[in-house]
Amino acid sequence: MDVLIELLIALLIALMAGFSVGWLLRGRPLASRHGKVFNPSSDSLLLSVNHDLRQPLQAQGLFITALIQRPLPEDLARLASRIEASHTGFVEEFDALIDLARLNEGRLKTNTPGEFHPSELWSRIADDSAPLTERRGQMLRFHHGKRLLPGDLVLLQKILRPLVTASLLASEEGGMVLIGARKKSGKWRIELWHGAPGLDEKSLMAILDLSPERPLHPVGHPLGLPLLLAHRLCPLSDVRLGGRSFPGKGGVLWLALPEPRRNT
């Protein structure tokens, strides 16, 4: 077991070293093959080293998966669970950071809104949320429905990810979050209902009113970059975000979807 812990520490050190190098290079002039100096933007530089930085993340994920599948004493099992949670959160932040860089560089593609079956989106959300629901003993329930929903499936997944996380964290451990789609005033919207204790007013306003002009990582907000990405993507996807909180009882967050574009 000591060997496993030592290997994990080594992986963490390698990961942090990789990120340190990446951040130290930000803004520093680089020499081309012809000896000319150029200053790439921080977004371009981040995208250029994305593959190299992602490799230690993937290696760490594989190691953590192998670790938590082993029979462990209770104290080490709790430690492994916390390590997995930290790793999952870090990967989500890193993915959001890369998407924000792509967005700033004009490399994040937005497709013409089409239509998709709700189950396609629900299965992706369930996979994204599995580490958190398992750790907190919670359940995601989905209302599948038979009607097609309008929008860009990939971008909606990115927008919904931090909202689902917020809903799960707002509910007590062992609780449930219900996700479904329904028409309201002739338009489709995806709703996420969570139980008690719910979101306090400050957290709800941070989710609904976070502005792209604020600092890159909102101080003290656990959803940080994924939430910032969601707010940047909403206008690009013609999606509106809303929600209500019922103190001590729970609440609901929703996405109002765009009208589908019909061929004429």
C-alpha positions as CSV (number, residue, x, y, z in Angstrom):
1,M,0.0,0.0,0.0
2,D,2.9,2.4,0.7
3,V,4.1,1.8,-2.8
4,L,0.7,2.8,-4.2
5,I,0.6,6.0,-2.2
6,E,4.2,6.9,-3.3
7,L,3.2,6.4,-6.9
8,L,0.2,8.6,-6.5
9,I,2.3,11.3,-4.9
10,A,4.8,11.0,-7.8
11,L,1.9,11.4,-10.3
12,L,0.7,14.5,-8.5
13,I,4.2,16.0,-8.5
14,A,4.5,15.3,-12.2
15,L,1.1,16.8,-12.9
16,M,1.9,20.0,-10.9
17,A,5.3,20.3,-12.6
18,G,3.7,20.1,-16.0
19,F,1.2,22.8,-15.2
20,S,3.9,25.0,-13.6
21,V,5.9,24.9,-16.8
22,G,2.8,25.7,-18.8
23,W,1.9,28.7,-16.7
24,L,5.5,30.0,-16.5
25,L,5.6,30.0,-20.3
26,R,2.6,32.3,-20.5
27,G,3.4,35.5,-22.2
28,R,7.1,34.7,-22.7
29,P,8.4,35.3,-26.3
30,L,9.2,32.2,-28.2
31,A,11.7,31.8,-31.1
32,S,10.6,30.4,-34.5
33,R,12.7,28.2,-36.7
34,H,13.9,31.3,-38.5
35,G,15.1,33.0,-35.4
36,K,12.2,35.5,-35.2
37,V,10.6,36.2,-31.9
38,F,6.8,36.1,-31.5
39,N,4.5,36.5,-28.6
40,P,1.6,34.0,-28.7
41,S,-1.5,34.8,-26.7
42,S,-2.0,32.8,-23.5
43,D,-5.0,31.1,-25.1
44,S,-2.9,30.0,-28.1
45,L,-0.1,28.8,-25.8
46,L,-2.5,26.9,-23.6
47,L,-4.1,25.2,-26.6
48,S,-0.6,24.3,-28.0
49,V,0.4,22.5,-24.8
50,N,-3.1,21.0,-24.2
51,H,-2.0,17.5,-25.3
52,D,1.1,17.5,-23.1
53,L,-0.7,18.7,-20.1
54,R,-3.6,16.3,-20.6
55,Q,-1.3,13.2,-20.6
56,P,-0.4,13.3,-16.9
57,L,-4.1,14.0,-16.1
58,Q,-5.1,10.8,-18.0
59,A,-2.4,8.8,-16.3
60,Q,-3.5,10.1,-12.9
61,G,-7.1,9.1,-13.7
62,L,-6.1,5.6,-14.6
63,F,-4.1,5.2,-11.5
64,I,-6.9,6.5,-9.3
65,T,-9.4,4.2,-10.9
66,A,-7.1,1.2,-10.2
67,L,-6.6,2.5,-6.6
68,I,-10.3,2.7,-5.7
69,Q,-11.1,-0.7,-7.1
70,R,-8.7,-2.3,-4.7
71,P,-9.9,-3.5,-1.2
72,L,-8.7,-0.8,1.1
73,P,-8.9,-0.1,4.8
74,E,-11.6,2.4,5.7
75,D,-9.3,5.3,6.3
76,L,-7.5,4.8,2.9
77,A,-10.8,4.2,1.2
78,R,-11.9,7.6,2.3
79,L,-8.6,9.2,1.2
80,A,-9.0,7.5,-2.2
81,S,-12.5,8.9,-2.5
82,R,-11.4,12.4,-1.7
83,I,-8.5,12.1,-4.3
84,E,-11.0,10.9,-6.9
85,A,-13.3,13.8,-6.1
86,S,-10.4,16.3,-6.4
87,H,-9.2,14.8,-9.7
88,T,-12.7,14.8,-11.2
89,G,-13.2,18.5,-10.2
90,F,-9.8,19.4,-11.6
91,V,-10.5,17.7,-14.9
92,E,-13.8,19.6,-15.2
93,E,-12.0,22.9,-14.5
94,F,-9.3,22.0,-17.0
95,D,-11.8,21.0,-19.7
96,A,-13.6,24.3,-19.2
97,L,-10.4,26.3,-19.4
98,I,-9.5,24.6,-22.7
99,D,-13.0,25.3,-24.0
100,L,-12.7,29.0,-23.0
101,A,-9.4,29.2,-24.7
102,R,-10.9,27.7,-27.9
103,L,-13.8,30.1,-27.6
104,N,-11.5,33.1,-27.3
105,E,-9.5,31.9,-30.3
106,G,-12.6,31.2,-32.4
107,R,-11.9,27.5,-32.5
108,L,-14.9,26.3,-30.6
109,K,-17.5,25.3,-33.2
110,T,-21.1,26.2,-32.7
111,N,-23.4,24.2,-34.9
112,T,-26.7,25.2,-36.4
113,P,-29.3,24.2,-33.8
114,G,-30.9,20.9,-34.8
115,E,-33.0,18.4,-32.9
116,F,-32.1,15.4,-30.7
117,H,-33.8,12.9,-28.4
118,P,-33.6,13.8,-24.7
119,S,-32.1,10.4,-23.9
120,E,-29.0,11.3,-25.8
121,L,-28.3,14.3,-23.5
122,W,-29.4,12.5,-20.3
123,S,-27.0,9.6,-20.8
124,R,-24.1,12.1,-21.2
125,I,-25.1,14.0,-18.1
126,A,-25.4,10.8,-16.1
127,D,-21.9,9.8,-17.1
128,D,-20.5,13.3,-16.3
129,S,-22.2,13.3,-12.8
130,A,-21.5,9.6,-11.9
131,P,-18.4,10.4,-9.6
132,L,-20.4,13.0,-7.6
133,T,-23.6,11.0,-7.3
134,E,-21.7,7.9,-6.2
135,R,-19.7,9.8,-3.6
136,R,-22.7,11.6,-2.1
137,G,-25.1,8.6,-2.4
138,Q,-27.4,10.7,-4.6
139,M,-29.6,9.8,-7.6
140,L,-30.3,11.5,-10.9
141,R,-33.7,10.8,-12.3
142,F,-34.6,11.7,-15.9
143,H,-37.9,12.2,-17.6
144,H,-37.1,10.9,-21.1
145,G,-40.2,11.9,-23.0
146,K,-40.9,11.1,-26.7
147,R,-40.5,14.5,-28.3
148,L,-37.3,15.8,-29.9
149,L,-35.6,18.8,-28.3
150,P,-34.1,21.7,-30.2
151,G,-30.5,22.9,-29.8
152,D,-26.8,21.9,-30.1
153,L,-26.4,18.6,-28.1
154,V,-22.7,19.1,-27.4
155,L,-23.0,22.7,-26.2
156,L,-26.0,22.0,-24.1
157,Q,-24.1,19.3,-22.4
158,K,-21.3,21.8,-21.5
159,I,-23.9,24.3,-20.3
160,L,-25.8,21.8,-18.2
161,R,-22.7,20.2,-16.5
162,P,-22.2,22.9,-13.8
163,L,-25.9,23.3,-13.3
164,V,-26.3,19.6,-12.5
165,T,-23.3,19.8,-10.2
166,A,-24.9,22.8,-8.5
167,S,-28.2,21.0,-8.1
168,L,-26.6,17.9,-6.6
169,L,-24.5,20.0,-4.1
170,A,-27.6,22.0,-3.2
171,S,-29.4,18.7,-2.2
172,E,-28.6,16.7,0.9
173,E,-26.5,13.6,0.6
174,G,-28.7,10.7,-0.4
175,G,-31.1,13.0,-2.1
176,M,-32.3,13.2,-5.7
177,V,-32.3,15.6,-8.6
178,L,-35.0,15.3,-11.3
179,I,-34.1,16.4,-14.8
180,G,-36.6,16.7,-17.6
181,A,-37.9,18.8,-20.4
182,R,-41.3,20.4,-20.9
183,K,-43.0,23.1,-22.9
184,K,-43.8,26.4,-21.3
185,S,-45.5,29.3,-23.2
186,G,-44.9,27.3,-26.4
187,K,-41.1,26.9,-25.9
188,W,-39.1,24.0,-24.6
189,R,-37.0,24.2,-21.5
190,I,-34.9,21.8,-19.6
191,E,-35.6,21.8,-15.8
192,L,-33.4,20.6,-12.9
193,W,-35.4,20.2,-9.7
194,H,-33.3,19.7,-6.5
195,G,-34.3,19.0,-2.9
196,A,-33.6,20.6,0.4
197,P,-31.8,22.5,1.7
198,G,-31.5,24.2,-1.8
199,L,-29.5,27.1,-3.0
200,D,-29.1,30.2,-0.9
201,E,-29.8,33.6,-2.6
202,K,-26.1,34.4,-3.1
203,S,-25.4,31.0,-4.8
204,L,-28.5,31.3,-7.0
205,M,-27.5,34.8,-8.1
206,A,-24.0,33.7,-8.8
207,I,-25.3,30.9,-11.1
208,L,-27.8,33.1,-12.9
209,D,-25.9,36.4,-13.1
210,L,-22.2,35.5,-13.5
211,S,-20.8,37.8,-16.2
212,P,-17.9,37.0,-18.6
213,E,-16.4,40.4,-17.6
214,R,-15.7,39.1,-14.1
215,P,-12.4,37.5,-13.1
216,L,-11.6,34.2,-14.9
217,H,-12.2,32.1,-11.8
218,P,-14.8,33.6,-9.4
219,V,-13.3,33.8,-6.0
220,G,-14.9,31.3,-3.6
221,H,-17.2,29.8,-6.1
222,P,-16.7,26.0,-6.5
223,L,-18.1,25.9,-10.0
224,G,-15.8,28.6,-11.3
225,L,-14.6,27.9,-14.9
226,P,-17.4,25.5,-15.9
227,L,-20.0,28.0,-14.9
228,L,-18.2,30.8,-16.7
229,L,-18.1,28.7,-19.8
230,A,-21.8,28.0,-19.5
231,H,-22.5,31.7,-19.4
232,R,-20.3,32.4,-22.4
233,L,-22.0,29.6,-24.4
234,C,-25.6,30.6,-23.6
235,P,-25.8,33.5,-26.0
236,L,-24.0,31.6,-28.7
237,S,-26.5,28.8,-28.3
238,D,-29.5,31.2,-28.1
239,V,-30.2,29.6,-24.6
240,R,-31.5,31.5,-21.6
241,L,-30.8,30.5,-18.0
242,G,-33.2,30.9,-15.2
243,G,-34.1,29.5,-11.8
244,R,-35.9,29.8,-8.5
245,S,-35.1,28.8,-4.9
246,F,-37.5,27.8,-2.2
247,P,-35.5,28.3,1.1
248,G,-35.2,25.1,3.1
249,K,-37.2,23.1,0.5
250,G,-35.1,23.1,-2.7
251,G,-35.5,24.8,-6.1
252,V,-35.2,24.6,-9.8
253,L,-32.8,25.7,-12.5
254,W,-33.8,25.7,-16.1
255,L,-32.5,26.3,-19.7
256,A,-34.9,27.9,-22.2
257,L,-34.1,26.3,-25.5
258,P,-34.1,28.1,-28.9
259,E,-36.8,27.5,-31.5
260,P,-35.8,24.8,-34.0
261,R,-34.9,26.1,-37.4
262,R,-37.1,24.6,-40.1
263,N,-35.9,24.2,-43.7
264,T,-37.9,26.2,-46.1
